[in-house]
Amino acid sequence: MLAQQILNGLISGAIYALFALGFNLIFGVQKVLNLAHGAIFMSGAFIAYYAVMAGLPFWVALLIAMVVCGFASVLIDRFGFQKLRKYSPMDAEFGALVISIGIGQILTSMAQKLSQTKVLSFPFDTFPVEFYRAMGLRISLLQITITVMVVVLVVFLALFLQRTTFGRQVRAVAINPRASALLGINARSVFMLTFFIAGAMAALAGVMIGLSFNSIQFMMGEPYMLKAFVVVVLGGLGNLGGAVVASLLLGVGQALCAAYLPPGLSDILIFTMLFVVLIFKPNGLFGGALAPAGVGRQ
């Protein structure tokens, strides 16, 4: 029973990591909180759902959702955040919060109108329903797929940021945008790429959540935004490696609380832990420094 709950928690944490990595990547590079990230996550699930209902194969629908949400995130940066970069950091941060909240509300209202506030579900045969047993543990094909996706994406993101020329440019812009511009790095292209990656990962997480719980609705991004805040604070703002570890810890903690404690105590304990961590480690468990697999503040 304990091992099964830990396994379930790790898989939940993997999905949290998909969502939180994009959110944290934007903060690590641009030092702003994109509060429209939850709406992008929800939009990905909606796009994939309607693509499947239109007769497209699931994997094609997933790819369409990721590409559309990636470009939607780029547009948010192009017509929202980019306009703020000429102002002081304090004004830009406040403006980014207001803009992203507004965009999030627009996307949420559009989804509410489109779905008529109904809870949507993928058709039963969208993804094969298969279960396997190993060492007394029960795991589904969907859970295996989610785990493999997360591992591949995290490894890809780490290699991209550490081993490629463009990845080094991303880290340079994250550390000092002005100095990187003097070195000839195009910060605008860096911002566009990071927003695209963040939007695509949010869409992937939204589709996987929609499949896992067989439930898609216009407010589905809100609770995950709250969890993303917990993850990025625990892991360290801008620290992508810390975000992955914090996501897994959060997932396991929630699973164990749900299994062994009375209902309703899970969130209380998690946010109490967050409060305690902030008192003794204001920069998170892993600090805000540049991580081996990410970007962040020095």
Secondary structure as GFF3:
##gff-version 3
##sequence-region A 1 298
A	DSSP	alpha_helix	2	30	.	.	.	ID=ss1
A	DSSP	alpha_helix	37	53	.	.	.	ID=ss2
A	DSSP	alpha_helix	58	79	.	.	.	ID=ss3
A	DSSP	three_ten_helix	81	84	.	.	.	ID=ss4
A	DSSP	alpha_helix	89	115	.	.	.	ID=ss5
A	DSSP	beta_strand	131	134	.	.	.	ID=ss6
A	DSSP	beta_strand	137	140	.	.	.	ID=ss7
A	DSSP	alpha_helix	141	163	.	.	.	ID=ss8
A	DSSP	alpha_helix	165	175	.	.	.	ID=ss9
A	DSSP	alpha_helix	177	182	.	.	.	ID=ss10
A	DSSP	alpha_helix	187	213	.	.	.	ID=ss11
A	DSSP	alpha_helix	221	235	.	.	.	ID=ss12
A	DSSP	alpha_helix	240	260	.	.	.	ID=ss13
A	DSSP	alpha_helix	265	280	.	.	.	ID=ss14
###
